């Protein structure tokens, strides 16, 4: 059996995992049952059960020794009945019942005796709909890679039939959906070309850029001296989101028209991601204020940004991170978005403009203290590096179909760890901005309120900025 060594960044997610902190990411997609095919879901499951061929990473088994690596299993060594699950919701099959089920499914750590993925087909949703919940280990896929993998199993053609399931397509299969259009926070990185001489020169320059960026960042962390609006790791105030967490999860959703967010962004001379962070900051300010637990200093967000070269969805992660203020110390939404816009500008300016191994080195060094806490189990006992992780991932710009069943909504379900009890991740799709709120059930009570307050903050921004 062939072995593939894990990158150090990817290995960290496996070593940081525990039963209370499963390091897996998921995607919840809801589809419409075709009117002329009432038995669509049962037929789809039966069709998929016949497909017993597995592509990377669905055929990868983790082996810890002698070095962390993936072992590529033969098709007949994989038990599809374990990975493919068929469930039905109790009546009335509303978003509440779906959220309860997904919260429970996402709470469970995956068994490492099997390849680290599960595919759940869920029927019984109201209004003749069904859902697909897929989860995979974060060591194998990041948010952007996950969305690109999902695109591979969907089609822009509603007449397409007999489409392969995700495990048969994998990350190396053909992309059926055309050009990627994105509203996400992405950072352009130089390509790694130019021959041996160019690579050597680029490596030296990249190393200097990485060292310089890290030096400035951690000097600010230690001294507290930084540009006004500049956010730095481990300068965040302690909040209820930054203690020890437990196994049960809560999951809530919210969605808006992308045009609404773009209109605000244009009026505020900001990016769509700035608007998203502003909504989150306002929602968290109100949520914490109601509990009389709002810190005097602004909350700090850890914002993953994609540095993936090209459009392929490879196994592993191609992201780095920056830190941004959330303006939770500011009540006025216009002043808050201005503060966030400046903080994001400073954060992106701090990122080294390097690619490949140099960016991996930068990300590893930047996140080493955080991942060390996760691996050693000390997270939640010290000052947090950030208060919350907030991410924005690109999705398909037009409608997509699975064997003629139209995908209506798609939501990310993310991971948590000690010291980080809340994650907010958005995915754009077909003119909608879909947000998934993943929280620790014990640390973040009434999680749904944060989703509701985000919508009300959107209305405040519109009232203040849009004529």
C-alpha positions in Angstrom: 0.0 0.0 0.0 1.3 3.4 -0.9 2.1 6.0 1.7 1.8 9.8 1.5 3.6 11.8 4.2 1.5 14.5 5.9 2.6 18.1 5.9 3.5 19.4 9.3 0.6 21.9 9.2 -1.8 19.1 8.5 -0.4 16.7 11.1 -1.0 19.3 13.8 -4.8 18.9 13.4 -4.5 15.2 14.1 -2.3 15.6 17.2 -4.6 18.3 18.6 -7.7 16.1 18.4 -9.5 14.7 21.4 -13.0 13.4 22.0 -14.0 16.9 23.3 -12.3 18.6 20.4 -12.8 16.6 17.1 -10.8 18.3 14.4 -13.3 17.9 11.5 -15.1 20.2 9.2 -18.4 19.6 7.5 -20.8 20.9 4.9 -24.6 20.9 5.0 -26.3 21.2 1.6 -30.0 21.2 1.2 -31.7 20.2 -2.1 -35.1 20.2 -3.6 -36.7 16.8 -4.5 -37.5 16.8 -8.2 -41.3 17.0 -8.7 -41.4 14.1 -11.1 -39.3 11.8 -9.0 -40.9 11.4 -5.5 -38.6 8.5 -4.6 -35.5 10.5 -5.5 -33.7 10.2 -2.1 -34.1 6.4 -1.8 -33.1 5.9 -5.4 -30.0 8.1 -4.9 -28.9 6.1 -1.8 -29.4 2.8 -3.6 -27.4 4.1 -6.6 -24.6 5.4 -4.5 -24.3 2.1 -2.5 -23.4 0.4 -5.8 -20.3 2.6 -6.3 -17.5 0.9 -4.5 -14.5 2.8 -5.9 -12.7 5.4 -3.8 -10.5 8.3 -4.8 -8.2 10.4 -2.6 -8.7 11.4 0.1 -11.6 9.0 0.7 -9.3 6.0 0.5 -6.7 7.4 2.9 -6.1 5.8 6.3 -4.1 7.6 8.9 -1.0 5.9 10.2 0.9 7.5 13.1 4.0 5.4 12.9 6.8 5.4 11.9 6.0 8.9 10.6 2.5 10.5 10.3 1.3 9.5 6.9 -1.7 8.5 4.8 -1.9 4.9 3.6 -3.9 4.5 0.3 -6.3 1.6 0.8 -7.5 -0.7 -2.0 -11.2 -0.4 -2.9 -12.2 -3.7 -1.3 -10.6 -2.6 2.0 -13.1 0.2 2.6 -16.5 -0.5 4.2 -19.0 1.8 2.4 -21.8 0.9 4.8 -19.8 2.5 7.6 -19.2 5.8 5.7 -22.5 6.3 3.9 -25.5 6.9 6.3 -29.1 7.3 5.4 -31.3 9.2 8.0 -34.8 10.7 8.3 -35.9 13.7 10.3 -38.8 13.5 12.7 -41.9 15.6 11.9 -42.2 18.4 11.1 -38.8 18.3 9.5 -38.0 21.9 10.0 -34.6 23.7 10.2 -34.8 23.1 14.0 -34.9 19.3 13.6 -32.2 19.4 11.0 -30.0 21.6 13.2 -30.4 19.2 16.1 -29.4 16.2 14.0 -26.4 18.0 12.4 -25.2 19.2 15.9 -25.2 15.7 17.1 -23.5 14.2 14.1 -20.8 16.9 14.2 -20.1 16.3 17.9 -18.8 12.8 17.4 -15.1 12.2 16.8 -14.4 10.0 13.8 -12.9 6.5 14.3 -9.3 6.4 13.0 -9.5 2.7 12.2 -11.4 4.0 9.1 -10.8 6.7 6.5 -11.7 10.0 8.1 -15.0 10.9 6.4 -18.7 10.4 6.6 -21.5 11.1 4.2 -25.0 11.5 5.5 -28.1 11.6 3.3 -31.0 13.1 5.3 -34.6 13.0 4.1 -37.8 14.2 5.7 -37.3 17.9 5.4 -40.4 20.0 5.0 -41.4 21.4 1.6 -40.1 18.3 -0.3 -36.4 18.8 0.5 -33.5 16.7 1.6 -30.0 17.4 2.9 -26.5 16.1 2.4 -24.1 16.4 5.3 -20.5 15.5 4.7 -17.7 15.7 7.2 -14.0 15.1 6.8 -10.9 15.6 9.0 -9.4 19.1 8.8 -6.0 17.5 8.2 -7.3 16.5 4.7 -9.3 19.5 3.7 -9.7 23.2 4.4 -12.8 25.3 3.7 -11.9 26.4 0.2 -10.7 22.8 -0.7 -14.0 21.4 0.7 -16.1 23.7 -1.4 -14.1 22.9 -4.5 -14.5 19.2 -3.8 -18.3 19.7 -3.5 -18.3 21.5 -6.8 -16.9 18.3 -8.4 -19.9 16.2 -7.5 -22.4 18.8 -8.7 -23.3 20.0 -12.2 -24.5 23.3 -13.7 -26.7 21.1 -16.0 -30.1 20.1 -14.4 -30.4 17.3 -17.0 -27.1 15.6 -15.9 -27.8 12.1 -14.5 -25.9 9.1 -13.0 -23.5 11.5 -11.3 -20.8 9.9 -9.1 -20.8 10.2 -5.3 -18.1 12.3 -3.6 -15.9 9.3 -2.7 -15.7 8.2 -6.3 -14.8 11.7 -7.5 -12.4 12.9 -4.8 -10.1 15.8 -5.2 -8.6 14.7 -8.5 -11.8 14.3 -10.4 -13.1 16.6 -13.1 -14.7 19.9 -12.1 -18.1 20.0 -13.7 -19.1 23.6 -12.7 -16.8 25.9 -14.7 -15.0 29.0 -13.6 -14.7 29.7 -9.9 -16.1 33.1 -8.9 -15.4 34.2 -5.4 -16.5 36.7 -2.8 -14.2 35.4 -0.2 -11.2 36.8 1.5 -8.3 35.6 -0.6 -4.7 36.8 -0.8 -2.8 36.7 -4.0 0.4 34.7 -3.8 3.2 34.5 -6.3 3.5 31.3 -8.3 6.5 29.0 -7.6 8.2 29.0 -11.1 11.3 30.3 -12.7 13.6 27.3 -12.7 16.3 26.4 -10.1 18.0 29.9 -9.9 14.6 31.6 -9.6 13.6 29.1 -6.9 16.8 29.8 -4.9 16.4 33.5 -5.1 12.7 33.3 -4.3 13.5 31.0 -1.4 15.9 33.5 0.1 13.6 36.4 -0.4 10.7 34.4 1.0 12.6 33.4 4.1 13.5 37.1 4.8 9.8 38.1 4.3 8.6 35.4 6.6 11.1 36.3 9.3 10.3 40.0 9.0 6.5 39.5 9.2 6.7 37.1 12.2 9.2 39.4 14.0 6.9 42.4 13.7 3.8 40.4 14.7 5.2 38.9 17.8 7.0 42.1 18.8 3.6 43.7 18.9 2.3 40.7 21.0 5.1 41.1 23.6 5.3 44.9 23.8 1.7 45.8 23.0 3.0 48.5 20.7 1.4 48.5 17.3 -0.4 50.7 14.8 -3.8 51.9 15.9 -6.3 49.3 14.7 -3.6 46.6 14.3 -4.7 43.3 15.9 -2.0 40.9 17.2 -2.2 37.4 18.5 -2.6 36.9 22.3 -3.7 40.5 22.8 -7.4 39.6 22.8 -9.4 40.1 26.0 -10.7 37.0 27.8 -14.4 36.2 27.0 -16.9 33.5 27.5 -15.9 32.1 24.1 -12.4 31.4 25.3 -12.6 28.8 28.1 -12.6 25.0 28.2 -15.2 23.3 25.9 -17.1 20.1 26.0 -18.2 17.6 23.4 -21.8 18.6 22.5 -22.2 21.2 19.7 -24.8 23.7 18.7 -25.4 24.7 15.1 -27.4 27.6 13.7 -27.7 29.2 10.3 -28.5 32.5 8.7 -28.5 33.7 5.1 -28.8 37.0 3.2 -28.7 38.2 -0.4 -25.2 39.0 -1.5 -26.5 42.1 -3.2 -27.5 43.5 0.1 -24.0 43.1 1.5 -22.4 44.4 -1.7 -24.5 47.6 -1.6 -23.4 48.2 2.0 -19.8 47.5 1.1 -19.9 50.0 -1.8 -21.5 52.7 0.4 -18.8 52.1 3.1 -15.9 51.8 0.7 -15.2 48.4 2.2 -15.0 44.8 1.1 -17.8 42.3 1.4 -15.8 40.5 4.1 -15.5 43.7 6.1 -19.3 43.9 6.1 -19.5 40.3 7.2 -17.1 40.9 10.1 -19.1 44.0 11.1 -22.3 42.0 11.3 -20.5 39.5 13.5 -19.0 42.1 15.7 -22.3 43.8 16.3 -24.1 40.5 17.0 -21.4 39.4 19.5 -21.5 42.8 21.2 -25.3 42.6 21.7 -25.1 38.9 22.8 -22.4 39.5 25.4 -24.0 42.8 26.6 -27.3 41.0 27.4 -25.3 38.6 29.6 -23.3 41.5 31.1 -20.1 39.8 29.9 -18.9 42.3 27.2 -15.2 43.0 27.6 -14.1 46.7 27.7 -11.6 46.0 24.9 -12.7 44.9 21.4 -12.9 41.2 20.6 -10.3 40.0 18.1 -11.1 37.6 15.2 -8.8 35.0 13.7 -9.6 35.3 10.0 -8.4 32.4 7.7 -7.5 33.6 4.2 -6.9 31.3 1.2 -3.5 31.2 -0.3 -4.2 28.3 -2.6 -2.3 28.5 -5.9 -4.5 27.8 -9.0 -8.0 26.3 -8.8 -7.3 22.6 -7.9 -8.6 21.1 -4.7 -5.7 19.2 -3.3 -5.6 17.1 -0.1 -4.6 19.2 2.9 -4.8 22.9 3.8 -3.8 26.0 1.8 -4.7 28.8 4.2 -3.0 31.2 6.4 -4.4 33.5 9.1 -4.6 37.2 10.0 -6.0 38.9 13.1 -8.6 41.7 12.9 -10.6 43.8 15.4 -14.3 43.2 15.5 -15.2 46.6 16.9 -17.3 45.2 19.8 -16.3 48.3 21.8 -18.1 50.4 19.2 -21.9 50.7 19.2 -22.2 52.7 15.9 -22.2 50.3 13.0 -20.6 52.9 10.6 -17.8 53.5 13.0 -17.4 49.8 13.5 -17.1 49.0 9.8 -14.5 51.7 9.4 -12.4 50.3 12.3 -12.7 46.7 10.8 -11.8 47.9 7.3 -8.6 49.5 8.6 -7.7 46.5 10.8 -8.1 44.2 7.9 -6.0 46.4 5.7 -3.2 46.4 8.2 -3.5 42.6 8.7 -3.2 41.9 5.0 -0.3 44.3 4.6 1.5 42.3 7.3 1.2 39.0 5.4 4.4 38.1 3.6 4.0 37.9 -0.2 5.4 34.4 -0.6 4.1 31.1 -1.9 4.5 27.3 -1.4 6.8 26.1 1.4 7.6 29.6 2.6 3.9 30.4 3.2 3.5 27.0 4.9 6.5 27.9 7.2 4.9 31.3 8.0 1.6 29.8 8.8 3.2 27.0 11.0 5.2 29.6 12.9 2.3 32.0 13.3 0.0 29.3 14.6 2.5 27.2 16.5 1.6 28.7 19.9 -2.1 28.1 19.3 -1.6 24.6 18.0 0.8 23.8 20.8 -1.9 24.8 23.3 -4.4 22.6 21.5 -2.0 19.6 21.4 -0.9 20.0 25.0 -4.5 20.6 26.2 -3.7 23.9 27.8 -6.1 26.0 25.6 -8.7 27.9 27.6 -6.5 28.4 30.6 -4.4 31.2 29.3 -5.0 34.5 27.5 -6.6 33.7 24.1 -4.8 34.3 20.8 -8.1 35.5 19.4 -11.7 35.4 20.6 -13.4 33.8 17.7 -12.6 32.3 14.2 -14.5 34.0 11.4 -14.1 32.7 7.8 -15.6 33.4 4.4 -15.4 30.7 1.7 -16.3 31.1 -2.0 -19.0 28.9 -3.4 -20.6 28.5 -6.9 -22.0 31.7 -8.3 -24.9 29.9 -10.2 -27.3 27.1 -9.3 -25.9 23.5 -9.0 -27.7 20.2 -9.3 -27.1 16.6 -8.2 -28.8 14.2 -10.6 -31.4 16.9 -11.4 -32.0 17.8 -7.7 -31.3 21.6 -7.2 -29.1 22.6 -4.4 -30.9 25.4 -2.5 -28.7 26.2 0.4 -25.2 25.3 1.6 -23.8 25.9 5.1 -20.3 25.2 6.6 -20.0 23.4 9.9 -16.7 24.1 11.5 -14.4 22.9 14.3 -13.8 24.1 17.8 -11.1 23.6 20.3 -10.3 24.6 23.9 -10.0 28.4 24.0 -12.2 28.8 20.9 -15.8 27.9 21.6 -17.4 29.7 18.6 -16.7 29.5 14.9 -18.6 31.6 12.3 -18.1 30.6 8.6 -19.9 31.8 5.5 -20.2 30.3 2.0 -21.5 32.3 -1.0 -23.8 30.4 -3.4 -26.1 31.5 -6.2 -26.6 35.1 -5.0 -26.9 34.1 -1.3 -24.5 34.5 1.6 -25.0 31.5 3.9 -23.6 31.6 7.4 -23.0 28.6 9.7 -22.6 29.3 13.5 -20.9 26.4 15.3 -20.6 26.6 19.0 -20.0 24.6 22.2 -23.4 23.8 23.7 -22.2 24.6 27.3 -20.0 27.7 26.6 -22.4 29.4 24.1 -26.0 29.1 25.4 -28.8 30.2 23.0 -26.4 30.2 20.0 -29.4 31.0 17.8 -29.5 34.5 19.2 -26.2 35.4 17.6 -27.6 34.4 14.2 -30.7 36.5 14.8 -28.7 39.5 16.0 -26.5 39.3 12.9 -29.6 39.9 10.8 -30.6 42.9 12.9 -27.1 44.4 12.5 -27.5 44.1 8.8 -30.6 46.2 9.0 -28.8 48.8 11.1 -26.0 49.1 8.5 -28.6 49.4 5.7 -30.5 52.1 7.6 -27.2 54.1 8.2 -25.5 53.7 4.8 -28.1 52.9 2.1 -30.3 55.7 0.9 
